[in-house]
Amino acid sequence: MKRLVVLVCACALVLPAVAWAHATLVAETPGFGKELQVSPPSIVLHFDQVVQFPSIDVFNAKGRQFAGQAVAHELVVTAPVRKLPTGAYTVRWHVLSADGHVVSGVWTFGVRVPAPPPTEAYGASGPTRTEHVVRWLYFLSFALLIGSLGFRLLCLREPVPKPVERRLYVLTAIGVIGSIEIGILAFCLRTEDVLQLPFLKYIYGDLTPIAQGTRFGQAFIVMTLGFAFVSAFCYLAWLLERRSLLWVALVLSIVLLSGLSLSGHDAVDPGSSKTTELADWVHISAASLWLGGLLSLAIAVWPVGPEVRREAFFRFSRIATVLVFLVLAAGTYLAIVRVPHLHDLWTQRYGVILSIKICLVAAAVLWGAVHHFFVRPRLAATGDGGMSRVGRSLFGEGMVGVAVLLVAAILVDSKPPPRPLSPARVQAAAAHHHHRR
C-alpha cells in the first residue's frame, strides 16, 4: 500500500505545468498602501506586456469617483485624477492583456491619512456566512491536526494498536489537508470579495496588494507553505514509521498557528499588544490540543482500542486539565481587553457572540468535569466494565467543542466594540483637527 502511494505521488510530480501568459502589474503610482501629503495628479500603472482597453476608478470612502478616462500607451496606463480631499481612497483597475484575458486589481492609499488595508477597500462587503463556515472548517482542521498529533504522542505508549494508529493517521491527514486546502479557499473568498469580480475574471486578478501588503495575506502565505512541510513530515512518519517526525510536525503546527494571532484582532485593533497576540496564540493552541485530543479519544481509541482506553483516558484527563486552564485564562484576559464595558456583552453584536461562546465553553468544561470527577474514578475502580457509554459521552463533549469552534469563527470575523479614547488620544485628535483647520 505504501509503495502504491509513493508511485502515485511520483507520477503527480512529473505532470507538466501550465504557464499563464497574461499581463502582470509591475509598478504603480501611488504605491500600495502609501500615505500621501498631496493629491496625486494621476494614477499610473506599468505592465510587463502591452495592454488595451484600460479602466481605472478612484473611489473615496463614500463611493465618489475621482478618476478621468484611462489611456494605454504600450506598457503604461495613465488616468488623470481630480484634486483629492483628505481621506482614504480605493483604486480599482482592469485591462485587456495581449493573451485576451481581462486582468484586474485593487489597492488603497491615503491622502494625509493612513491607507486602509485592501481588505477594507471600497466595495468590499466583509465576511459572509460562507466565510464563517469556511473559517469554522479551518479551525476544525487545526484541531484535528494538532489534537491527533498531541494525543498520539502524549497519551499513548508504544506500540500503538494498529487500528488505533490507522484512525489517528486518518484524523491527522484530514487535519493537515484541511489546513492547506481550506486555508486557500478562505484566502480566495476574502480576495474575491475585495476584487468584486466574478470567478472567471477573479482568477486573473492581481492579488499582490493583499498577499504582500496585509498581515492576513502574509500569514496565509507562511501558513500554507508551513503546513505543506507539516504534511511532508506526517507522510514520512507514516512511511518510515518514525515517531520523532511526528514531534517535528506537532511543534511546527503549533508555531504556525501564531499566524492567526499575528494577523487578527488581537494584533491590529486598538488596545492590541504583544501580550494580546501571545494570549490569543495560547488560547488557540490549547483549544486545538484539547478539542482535537478529545475527538481523537472518542473516534480513534474508544471504538477500536479497548486495551488502551483506560490509560489513554487517564493521561488525557490530566493533560486536559492544564489545557482547559490555559483556554479559560487566555480567553478571559482577551475578553476583558476586547469588551470595554460589561453591557457590551448584550448590546453589541461582538459581545452577544462572545456570550454565546462563553456559554458553550462552560458547557464543554462542565461536561469534562463530569468525566474527570465521576467517570475517571469509576474507570479506575472497575476497569472497562460498564463503560461502553463513555465513548458516546466523549463524542458528545467533542461536538460541543466543535460548536465552540463555529462560534469562534463568527467571532473572529466580527468587529469588537470601540474602545473609549484615553485623555491623551482625545487631546491628540483635537490638536490634529485644529491643525487641519
N, C-alpha and C positions, 0 to 999 in steps of 0.2 A: 504493500500500500504506500509506504513512504517513498519507494523508488518511483512509483507512478506519479506522485505529487511533484517530485523533483523533475521528472520528464516534462510534465505539463508546464511548470514554471519556466523551464529552459526554452520550450517552444514559444512561450509568450514573449520572452526576451528578444527573440530573433525576428519577430514580426516587424515589418517596415513601418516607419512613422510617416505621417502625412505632414507636409510642410504647407503652412498658410502664408500667402504672399500679399496680404492686404497691407495698406499703408499704416505706418506707425508714427504717432506723435513723438517727436524727439526733443522739442523745446517749446516753451510758451511764455508769453509776456502779457500780463504779470504772472509771476510764477505761482505754483501751487502753494496755497496757504500763506501768501505774503500779506503783511500789513503795510499798506502804502500811506505815505503822508500827503500825497497829492493825487488827484484824479488822473488816471492814465488816459492818454489821448486815443488809444486804440487797443484792440486785442489782436495779438499776432501769434499764429501757430506755424511751426516748422515741422514738415513731414519728411520721411525718408524716400518718398517717391511722389510723382506728380498726382495731384488730386483735382477733382472738379466739383461743381455744384455745391459750394460750401454754404453752411448756415451757422451763424453764431448769435446766441442770445445772451444778454447780461441782465439778470433779474436782481432786484433788491429783495428784502425780506417779505415785502407785500406783493411781489409778483410784477412790479412795474418793469417794463423793458427799456433798456438804455442803449442798446447797440444798433448801429446802422447796417446797411447792406454789406455783406461779406463778399470779398473779391479774392479769387485764387490766381496766383501767378506762379506756375510750376510747383515748386515745393513749399511755397509760403502762402498762407491765407491771412488776410487782414480785414478787420472790421472797425470802423470808427465808433467812438463811444462819446455820448454826451457827458457833460460835467457831472460827476458822481458826488452826491452829498455824503457826509459821514455815515458809515454803516457797513454792513456785511453784504457781499454780492456773490451770486452763483453764475458761473459761465457754463452754458450748455452748447455743444457744437456737434455737427456731423458733416461729413464729406463723402464723396464717392471716390473710392480708391481705383487704381488702374485695373485691378482684377475684377471690378464690377461689384464689389461688396461695399455697403454703406458702413463706415466706421464712425463711432460716436464716442463722446466722453463728457465728463463734467468735473469741475473743480471750483473751489471757493477762494476768495480773497477779501480783504477788508480795507476800507479807506479810513484811516485814523482809528480803527478798532481792530482787535484780533480777528482773524478769519475763523469762521466756524468750521468744524470738521466736515468733510464731504458727505458723511452720513446724515448731516443736518442741512444739506443743500435744499434750496427752494424747490418744492415739488415732491420731495421725499415724504412719504406718508408715515414712516415709522414702523415699528414692529407690528406684524399682523398675527392673526390666530394661527396661520400656518407656521410662521416663525416661532411662535410659542411652542407648538408641538415638536418642531424640529429641534429646538433648544432642549426640550424635555428629553427627547431621544438621545441628544448629545450628552446630557448629564447622566442618563441611564447607561450609556456606553462606558463612560468613565467609571461608574460604579461597578459594572460587570468586570471591566478590565482590572482595575486596581483591587477591587474586593476579592475576585477569584485568585489573583496572584498572591495577595496578602494572606488569604485563608489557606491556600496551598502551602505557603512557606512557614506560616506562624502557628497553624492549628493542626497540622498533620505531620506525623513522623513517617520516615521512610521504612519500608517500602509502602507506597500508597496503593491500595487495591486498584486493579486495572479499571473496573467500571467507574469508580470514583474519579480516577485520573482522567479518563476519557471525557467525562462530563465537565470537569473543571477546564480542560483544554477547549471544549466547545464554548463554554462561557467566556473564556479568555479571548478566543477567536472572534466571537460576536462583539465583544467589547472593543478590541483593537481595530477591527474593520469599521465599526460604527464611529470610533474616534476619528478616523480618517475620512470616510465617505460622508458621514452626516455633517462633519465639520465643513467639508467642501460645499455641501448643499446649503448649510447655514450662511456661508460666505456669499454664495451665489444669490440667495434670496435677498440678502441685505444690499448687495451691489445692484441687483436688478431693480430694486425699489429706488435706489439713488439715481440710476441712469434713466429710469422711467421709459424703458424700451420693451417691446415685445421680444420673446425669447430669440427668434431668428435673427434679430438685429443686435440683441444683447451679447451674443457670442462673439461679435466683432467689436465690442465696446472696449474702451481704454480704461482699465482698472487700476492704472498706476497711482492716481491720487489716493485711492482707498487702500490699496495693498501696501504702498510705501509711505503714505502721508498720514496714516492714522494708527493709533495703538491697536485698534481692532484688527486692521489688516496685517500689521507686523506680527501680532500674536498668532493670527491664523497661519501665516507662512511658517513661523518657527514651530508651532504645534503640529502642523501637518507633516513637515519633514521629520520632526522628532518622533512622532508616533509611527512613521514609516520604519524608523530604526527599531522602535519597540516591537513592531510586528516581526522584524527580522530576528531579534533576539528570542522572541517567543517561538518562532518557527524552528530556529536552530536548537533551542532547548528541547523541543519535541523530537526533532530529527536525531539529535546526538544523545538525547537522554542526559543532559547536563543541567542539574538543578541550579548551579551557580549563575547560569544565564538568565534564569527567571528572577533572581535578585537584581540583576542589572536592569531588566525590563521594569520591575516594580519601582526601583529608585528613580529611574529616568521618567516614568509615567507621573510620579508624584511631583517631580521637579517641573515637568511640562504643564501641570495644572496651574502653576503660577501665572501662565499666560492669561488665564481668565481673570485673575486678581489684578494683574498689571494693566488690563485694558477695560475694566468695568467701572461701576460707580465708585467703588472704594479706592480708585486710583485717580479719577479725573474730576469728580464732583467737588464742590466747596466742602471743606472740612476733612478732605481726604489727606492721608499722610502715609508714611512708610508703615506705621503701626496698623492702619486700617487695611493696607494691602496684605501685610503679614497675617492679620486676623482672618481676612477673607480666605487666604490660601489654606490656613489651618482648618477653617470651617469646611471648605470644600473637600480637602484631603481626608479629614477624619470622617466626614459623612460618606464619602465614597468607600472607604475601607469598611465602615460599619454596615451600610446597607448592602454593598456588594458581598461582604462576607456572610451576612445573614441569608441572602439569596443562594449563595454557594452551599451553605449548610442545609438549606431546605430543599434545593434542587439536586445537588451533586452527591451529598452524603446520606441524608436520611432515607431516600428511596432505595439505594443500591449498596450502601456501605454499613450494614448493621454492626460489623465488627469494629468499626472506628467511630460509631456515633457518640458513645459516651465520652471518650477522651476529647474528640473534636468539640463537642458541646461545652465541656468544662473549659477548655482552652479559649474558645471563642467568647465565652461568658466573661472571663477575666479581661480579655482584650477589649471587649465591647464596653465594659465599664469605663475604661480610660477614654475610649473614643467618644462615648456619649458626653463625658465631662468636657472634652475639648470642643465638641459641637455646640454644647449649651453655653460654655464660657465665651467662645469667639462670637457666636450668634447674638448673645446678649449685649456684648460690647458694641457690635456693629449696629444693632437696633437702636441703642442709645445715641450713637453718632448720627444715624440716618433719620431718626424721628425726633425732632427737637422738642415737640410738645406731646404730652400723653393723649390729648384729644385727637391728635393726628391719626391715631390707630383706628378711629371710626369715622373721621371726617375727610380723610384724604385717601385716594384710591390706593396709593402705595401702602398706607397704614392698614387698610382693610385686608389687602392681600397678605401683608405681613402677619396680621392677626390670624388669618386662616392657616398660614404656615405654622405659627406657634401652636395652634390647637392640634394640628396633625402631628407635629413633632412630639407634643405632650402625650398624645395617644400612643405613638410608637414607643416612647420611653416607658410609659406605664405598662404596656404590653411586654416589653423587655424585662421590666421589673418583676412581673409575674413569673416569667421564665427563670429569672435569676434567683428569686427568693422562695419560689414554691416548686417549680419543675426541677430545678437543679438539685435540691436536697432529696427529692423523691427519686430522681435518677441515680443519685449516689447510693441510696439505700437499697433500691430494688433492681439495679441494672437496667436492661432494656424492657423488662417486663411491664406490660400495661402502658407503654409509651408510644404506641403506634400513632396516636392522635397528635403527638407533639410536632411531627413534621408538618401537618396541616396548619397548626398554630404558628409555627415559624414562618410558613409561607404567607399566612395572613398578615403577620407583622411586617414581612417584606413588602407586601402590597401597599400597606400604609406608607412605608418608606418611599415606594415608587410614586405615590400620590404627593408626598412631600416634594419630590423632585419636580413634578409638574407645576406645583405652586411656585417653587423656587425659580423655574424657568420664566414664568409670567412676571415674578417679582424683579428678576434681573432686567427684563425688558421694560420695566416701569420706571418713571422718574420719581426720585424721592422728593418729599415736600421741601420747599425752600427753607434754608436756614436764615434766621434773623441776622442782619448785619451787625457787626461789632461797632462800637463808637468810632474806632479808628477808621474802619472801612466806610462808615457813613460820612465822616469828615473828608476822606479822600475823594469820595464820589461827588460831594458838594463842591470841592475845590476844582475837580475836573470839569464839572458842569459850568462853573463860573469862568474857567479859562476858555472854554468853547464859546461862551457868550462874548 
